[in-house]
Amino acid sequence: MNEATRPKPDLELSLDWQASKVVKEEKEEEEREEEEEEEEEEEEEEDEEEEDEETRTKERKKERKKEEW
């Protein structure tokens, strides 16, 4: 029998399963971390947009006050 068709012993199957499980868990963890990073970046962008809008609003108020004087 060649290597490809040889039945694997239980220990070998168990180790293969454990290794594939570890790889799967690592991939899932990486995906979660990437999603968290993307969410943080989106939140930062939203915060910056809000700050920009607040700044523009304050500038408009200052302009109005100047015009009133």
Buried (B, 14 or more C-beta within 10 A) or exposed (E): EEEEEEEEEEEEEEEEEEEEEEEEEEEEEEEEEEEEEEEEEEEEEEEEEEEEEEEEEEEEEEEEEEEEE
